[in-house]
């Protein structure tokens, strides 16, 4: 039994899906600028995150002090 018809069928199937693959490739390519923009946006947020982290870190002694106050007043 020859496999030629099977191969021919597979080839036709792949060929018929070529436009779909091309469309997907174009779609992914069109998203590249968006991804680039998002990457830049995330990068621009880094200093803000760093600033927030510093704020939280600077508040740690205050929280610790408040916790100490609350703990010392617990029996009252």
ROZAZA-62205 format. One record per atom (N, C-alpha, C): residue number from 0; atom name; x, y, z; residue in one letter. Coordinates in nm, 4 decimals. Example, Ala and Ser with C-alpha at 12.3 -4.5 7.8 and 13.67 -1.06 7.14 Angstrom:
BEGIN
[0 N [1.3190 -0.5690 0.7800] A]
[0 CA [1.2300 -0.4500 0.7800] A]
[0 C [1.3200 -0.3300 0.7800] A]
[1 N [1.2850 -0.2250 0.7080] S]
[1 CA [1.3670 -0.1060 0.7140] S]
[1 C [1.2900 0.0030 0.7870] S]
This chain:
BEGIN
[0 N [0.0847 -0.1195 0.0000] X]
[0 CA [0.0000 0.0000 0.0000] X]
[0 C [0.0885 0.1248 0.0000] X]
[1 N [0.0595 0.2144 -0.0878] X]
[1 CA [0.1409 0.3351 -0.1017] X]
[1 C [0.0977 0.4419 -0.0019] X]
[2 N [0.1949 0.5170 0.0472] X]
[2 CA [0.1657 0.6269 0.1394] X]
[2 C [0.1505 0.7594 0.0659] X]
[3 N [0.1658 0.7566 -0.0660] X]
[3 CA [0.1589 0.8796 -0.1451] X]
[3 C [0.0300 0.9589 -0.1210] X]
[4 N [-0.0880 0.8938 -0.1236] X]
[4 CA [-0.2107 0.9712 -0.0997] X]
[4 C [-0.2122 1.0387 0.0380] X]
[5 N [-0.1594 0.9688 0.1374] X]
[5 CA [-0.1541 1.0242 0.2735] X]
[5 C [-0.0650 1.1481 0.2750] X]
[6 N [0.0541 1.1350 0.2164] X]
[6 CA [0.1484 1.2479 0.2102] X]
[6 C [0.0859 1.3649 0.1357] X]
[7 N [0.0173 1.3333 0.0259] X]
[7 CA [-0.0467 1.4371 -0.0549] X]
[7 C [-0.1532 1.5088 0.0283] X]
[8 N [-0.2286 1.4319 0.1047] X]
[8 CA [-0.3342 1.4867 0.1901] X]
[8 C [-0.2739 1.5785 0.2969] X]
[9 N [-0.1652 1.5321 0.3607] X]
[9 CA [-0.0964 1.6112 0.4643] X]
[9 C [-0.0421 1.7402 0.4033] X]
[10 N [0.0198 1.7282 0.2855] X]
[10 CA [0.0758 1.8456 0.2174] X]
[10 C [-0.0344 1.9467 0.1883] X]
[11 N [-0.1483 1.8991 0.1382] X]
[11 CA [-0.2607 1.9886 0.1077] X]
[11 C [-0.3118 2.0542 0.2353] X]
[12 N [-0.3167 1.9774 0.3432] X]
[12 CA [-0.3651 2.0280 0.4722] X]
[12 C [-0.2744 2.1410 0.5224] X]
[13 N [-0.1424 2.1160 0.5177] X]
[13 CA [-0.0438 2.2159 0.5611] X]
[13 C [-0.0536 2.3403 0.4728] X]
[14 N [-0.0633 2.3190 0.3416] X]
[14 CA [-0.0717 2.4303 0.2466] X]
[14 C [-0.1969 2.5131 0.2717] X]
[15 N [-0.3070 2.4471 0.3010] X]
[15 CA [-0.4328 2.5189 0.3247] X]
[15 C [-0.4274 2.6015 0.4535] X]
[16 N [-0.3395 2.5630 0.5459] X]
[16 CA [-0.3255 2.6374 0.6714] X]
[16 C [-0.2187 2.7457 0.6647] X]
[17 N [-0.1468 2.7519 0.5549] X]
[17 CA [-0.0405 2.8517 0.5407] X]
[17 C [-0.0909 2.9944 0.5647] X]
[18 N [-0.2072 3.0340 0.5063] X]
[18 CA [-0.2566 3.1698 0.5319] X]
[18 C [-0.2825 3.1958 0.6802] X]
[19 N [-0.3300 3.0942 0.7510] X]
[19 CA [-0.3557 3.1077 0.8950] X]
[19 C [-0.2247 3.1358 0.9676] X]
[20 N [-0.1218 3.0565 0.9353] X]
[20 CA [0.0104 3.0758 0.9971] X]
[20 C [0.0629 3.2153 0.9655] X]
[21 N [0.0440 3.2574 0.8418] X]
[21 CA [0.0899 3.3897 0.7986] X]
[21 C [0.0171 3.4979 0.8782] X]
[22 N [-0.1132 3.4782 0.8966] X]
[22 CA [-0.1959 3.5735 0.9713] X]
[22 C [-0.1489 3.5815 1.1167] X]
[23 N [-0.1229 3.4649 1.1775] X]
[23 CA [-0.0751 3.4592 1.3165] X]
[23 C [0.0600 3.5298 1.3283] X]
[24 N [0.1484 3.5027 1.2326] X]
[24 CA [0.2808 3.5663 1.2326] X]
[24 C [0.2665 3.7178 1.2255] X]
[25 N [0.1778 3.7653 1.1366] X]
[25 CA [0.1556 3.9099 1.1223] X]
[25 C [0.0994 3.9678 1.2510] X]
[26 N [0.0078 3.8938 1.3141] X]
[26 CA [-0.0548 3.9376 1.4387] X]
[26 C [0.0502 3.9531 1.5487] X]
[27 N [0.1365 3.8515 1.5625] X]
[27 CA [0.2442 3.8546 1.6630] X]
[27 C [0.3382 3.9721 1.6341] X]
[28 N [0.3719 3.9903 1.5067] X]
[28 CA [0.4605 4.0998 1.4666] X]
[28 C [0.3972 4.2345 1.5008] X]
[29 N [0.2662 4.2459 1.4800] X]
[29 CA [0.1969 4.3717 1.5089] X]
[29 C [0.1919 4.4006 1.6588] X]
[30 N [0.2043 4.2949 1.7399] X]
[30 CA [0.2023 4.3130 1.8853] X]
[30 C [0.3379 4.3576 1.9398] X]
[31 N [0.4432 4.3386 1.8628] X]
[31 CA [0.5788 4.3700 1.9089] X]
[31 C [0.5900 4.5121 1.9645] X]
[32 N [0.5377 4.6159 1.8931] X]
[32 CA [0.5466 4.7521 1.9481] X]
[32 C [0.4730 4.7657 2.0806] X]
[33 N [0.3607 4.6955 2.0936] X]
[33 CA [0.2830 4.7003 2.2183] X]
[33 C [0.3661 4.6423 2.3325] X]
[34 N [0.4278 4.5265 2.3079] X]
[34 CA [0.5134 4.4632 2.4093] X]
[34 C [0.6285 4.5562 2.4463] X]
[35 N [0.6853 4.6209 2.3450] X]
[35 CA [0.7968 4.7133 2.3673] X]
[35 C [0.7500 4.8286 2.4557] X]
[36 N [0.6298 4.8801 2.4257] X]
[36 CA [0.5723 4.9911 2.5021] X]
[36 C [0.5495 4.9487 2.6470] X]
[37 N [0.4951 4.8271 2.6662] X]
[37 CA [0.4696 4.7748 2.8004] X]
[37 C [0.5998 4.7570 2.8777] X]
[38 N [0.7020 4.7069 2.8096] X]
[38 CA [0.8328 4.6873 2.8732] X]
[38 C [0.8868 4.8217 2.9206] X]
[39 N [0.8747 4.9237 2.8342] X]
[39 CA [0.9218 5.0584 2.8702] X]
[39 C [0.8426 5.1118 2.9880] X]
[40 N [0.7110 5.0867 2.9878] X]
[40 CA [0.6224 5.1330 3.0951] X]
[40 C [0.6618 5.0688 3.2280] X]
[41 N [0.6825 4.9367 3.2261] X]
[41 CA [0.7234 4.8632 3.3470] X]
[41 C [0.8582 4.9151 3.3967] X]
[42 N [0.9510 4.9371 3.3027] X]
[42 CA [1.0838 4.9881 3.3379] X]
[42 C [1.0719 5.1260 3.4021] X]
[43 N [0.9806 5.2094 3.3488] X]
[43 CA [0.9627 5.3445 3.4027] X]
[43 C [0.9026 5.3416 3.5429] X]
[44 N [0.8345 5.2316 3.5768] X]
[44 CA [0.7746 5.2187 3.7098] X]
[44 C [0.8763 5.1750 3.8149] X]
[45 N [0.9885 5.1206 3.7717] X]
[45 CA [1.0889 5.0680 3.8645] X]
[45 C [1.1287 5.1695 3.9721] X]
[46 N [1.1593 5.2962 3.9348] X]
[46 CA [1.1954 5.3934 4.0392] X]
[46 C [1.0822 5.4156 4.1388] X]
[47 N [0.9575 5.4140 4.0908] X]
[47 CA [0.8413 5.4315 4.1783] X]
[47 C [0.8359 5.3171 4.2790] X]
[48 N [0.8509 5.1941 4.2302] X]
[48 CA [0.8510 5.0764 4.3187] X]
[48 C [0.9636 5.0872 4.4209] X]
[49 N [1.0785 5.1321 4.3739] X]
[49 CA [1.1947 5.1474 4.4615] X]
[49 C [1.1624 5.2495 4.5705] X]
[50 N [1.0971 5.3598 4.5310] X]
[50 CA [1.0602 5.4662 4.6240] X]
[50 C [0.9614 5.4131 4.7280] X]
[51 N [0.8610 5.3374 4.6812] X]
[51 CA [0.7608 5.2790 4.7719] X]
[51 C [0.8284 5.1829 4.8696] X]
[52 N [0.9197 5.1013 4.8191] X]
[52 CA [0.9929 5.0069 4.9043] X]
[52 C [1.0696 5.0829 5.0116] X]
[53 N [1.1343 5.1934 4.9718] X]
[53 CA [1.2097 5.2757 5.0679] X]
[53 C [1.1163 5.3338 5.1725] X]
[54 N [0.9961 5.3806 5.1283] X]
[54 CA [0.8971 5.4353 5.2220] X]
[54 C [0.8563 5.3297 5.3238] X]
[55 N [0.8246 5.2100 5.2749] X]
[55 CA [0.7826 5.1001 5.3633] X]
[55 C [0.8948 5.0651 5.4607] X]
[56 N [1.0173 5.0588 5.4088] X]
[56 CA [1.1332 5.0257 5.4922] X]
[56 C [1.1529 5.1321 5.5998] X]
[57 N [1.1346 5.2597 5.5617] X]
[57 CA [1.1527 5.3684 5.6580] X]
[57 C [1.0420 5.3684 5.7634] X]
[58 N [0.9279 5.3094 5.7299] X]
[58 CA [0.8165 5.3024 5.8253] X]
[58 C [0.8322 5.1871 5.9237] X]
[59 N [0.9166 5.0907 5.8913] X]
[59 CA [0.9335 4.9725 5.9756] X]
[59 C [0.9618 5.0075 6.1218] X]
[60 N [1.0567 5.0998 6.1504] X]
[60 CA [1.0819 5.1342 6.2915] X]
[60 C [0.9584 5.1934 6.3587] X]
[61 N [0.8805 5.2738 6.2845] X]
[61 CA [0.7576 5.3337 6.3385] X]
[61 C [0.6592 5.2231 6.3756] X]
[62 N [0.6395 5.1291 6.2835] X]
[62 CA [0.5488 5.0163 6.3103] X]
[62 C [0.5974 4.9368 6.4308] X]
[63 N [0.7267 4.9151 6.4362] X]
[63 CA [0.7865 4.8404 6.5465] X]
[63 C [0.7614 4.9145 6.6774] X]
[64 N [0.7780 5.0472 6.6751] X]
[64 CA [0.7577 5.1320 6.7927] X]
[64 C [0.6111 5.1259 6.8363] X]
[65 N [0.5188 5.1358 6.7388] X]
[65 CA [0.3753 5.1298 6.7675] X]
[65 C [0.3377 4.9943 6.8249] X]
[66 N [0.3931 4.8889 6.7691] X]
[66 CA [0.3664 4.7537 6.8189] X]
[66 C [0.4118 4.7437 6.9638] X]
[67 N [0.5287 4.8019 6.9923] X]
[67 CA [0.5815 4.8029 7.1287] X]
[67 C [0.4882 4.8757 7.2233] X]
[68 N [0.4339 4.9910 7.1792] X]
[68 CA [0.3400 5.0695 7.2599] X]
[68 C [0.2138 4.9893 7.2893] X]
[69 N [0.1587 4.9280 7.1844] X]
[69 CA [0.0358 4.8490 7.1988] X]
[69 C [0.0601 4.7320 7.2937] X]
[70 N [0.1746 4.6657 7.2781] X]
[70 CA [0.2084 4.5507 7.3622] X]
[70 C [0.2232 4.5938 7.5080] X]
[71 N [0.2868 4.7100 7.5305] X]
[71 CA [0.3098 4.7557 7.6682] X]
[71 C [0.1788 4.7982 7.7354] X]
[72 N [0.0783 4.8346 7.6554] X]
[72 CA [-0.0507 4.8773 7.7109] X]
[72 C [-0.1505 4.7619 7.7215] X]
[73 N [-0.1123 4.6476 7.6732] X]
[73 CA [-0.2033 4.5328 7.6698] X]
[73 C [-0.2672 4.5021 7.8057] X]
[74 N [-0.1904 4.4980 7.9156] X]
[74 CA [-0.2521 4.4641 8.0451] X]
[74 C [-0.3591 4.5652 8.0856] X]
[75 N [-0.3437 4.6925 8.0434] X]
[75 CA [-0.4394 4.7983 8.0778] X]
[75 C [-0.5637 4.7754 7.9951] X]
